[in-house]
Amino acid sequence: MHRILLIIASLILAAPVAAEPLLLRPARVFDGVNPQPHEGWSVLVDGDRITAAGPSIAAPAGVRIVELPGMTLMPGMIEGHSHLFLHPYNETSWDDQVLNEQLALRTARAVVHARQTLEAGFTTARDLGTEGAGFADVGIKQAIDQGIVPGPRLLVATKAIVARGAYGPKGFEPGVPIPQGAEEASGVEGVVRAARDQIGAGADVLKMYADYRYGSGQPTVPTLSQAELAAGAAVAHDAARSVSVHASTAEGMRRAVLAGADTIEHGYGGTAATFALMKARGVALCPTLAASDAVARYRGWNGQDPAPAAVTESRRAFRLALEAGVTMCMGGDSGVYAHGSNAREMELMAAYGMRPDDVLIAATSGNARIFRLADRGSIRVGMLADLVAVEGDPTRDIAAVRKVRMVVKGGQLVRAP
């Protein structure tokens, strides 16, 4: 235990600069709602809140003035789909991470991943499953909230729920118990029990898998029934939790939407009909374009056309969803690829047809609205002072979000310019 504490302690950065009133003076302010940035605005922060935003703000006595020439100040970005307990699959396969990496090692990595996410300008993250690390995400969230380790504000899903027999790791003697990357459940009662256990243990989000494959090389098929999905969703909504559903087949997506999902993750096999249903029911899509892109590159794709089938399918589905007017969540499945490079998803969303300003809105006020976070995602009086300054203007060039020069969380400078 002493060794574990030393490992974690060695990863912790110095405490952020103590909160003091800040007057931030960038070249422009993107407020998270309006497509056009406000030239010449300043933002005043006192405590953990924004107290003024606009042109010609006078500097109160005792305020620290932070000049941000050439930079855009924007709301802290919100990562919509991450896995802090995973690291890139080209480093270690998913199976080996789940089966062979010790929980202490995975937790130490997650501490680093949380810090990298925050320093990349993502002040909030929805973490959708520990992939075999149990309820450890609840502990990481508590450590961040208590100021023990640096990281974004977390919404956690703990274990996630899969149909019995339909997840992994696979490939072992049938009947031999093998640790799984999510909690298996069967039948309405089984899903209800798992949902209540996870919520009771600290889950902010209930994640379920509407479809998956039963074995390596087999096709993805619907797994949880609509009744099972609806039962889990009812438990979550009764407990004021949101519902995220992994679905990459048209039937899995249809079941999830009708069952009450708030967001669909991936949606690669979506059709015009399923996206029309999502639009009608107000269900958002987290397209995770960066995940399919990363996996294809691990397998040797150089990024040029013709793209592999999986990448082509994800592009097609994303464009269909855009045409249908589906609300877009910004979430890339970080963990499949490196934490801290979360902007990769934003770049792909823009490359595949979304306007840069719409991508920025999705990553700020859009995700805040989808996740019911009324206190963040935009720059206006009374909102949490979660802010990021980037070099250049990301409403013109989305790649500017990689050039993070300052991060403020709750009024504290966690990355100074």
Secondary structure, 3 states (H helix, E strand, C coil): CHHHHHHHHHHCCCCCCCCCCEEEEEEEECCCCCCCCEECCEEEEECCEEEEEECCCCCCCCCEEEEEEEEEEEECEEEEEECCCCCCCCCCCHHHHHHHCCHHHHHHHHHHHHHHHHHCCEEEEEECCCCCCCCHHHHHHHHHHCCCCCCCEEEECCCCEEECCCCCCCCCCCCCCCCCCCEEECHHHHHHHHHHHHHHCCCCEEEEECEECCCCCCCCEECCCHHHHHHHHHHHHHCCCEEEEEECCHHHHHHHHHHCCCEEEECCCCCHHHHHHHHHHCCEEECCHHHHHHHHHHCCCCCCCCCCHHHHHHHHHHHHHHHHCCCECCCCCECCCCCCCCHHHHHHHHHCCCCHHHHHHHHHHHHHHHCCCCCCCCCCCCCECCEEEEECCCCCCHHHHHCEEEEEECCEEEECC
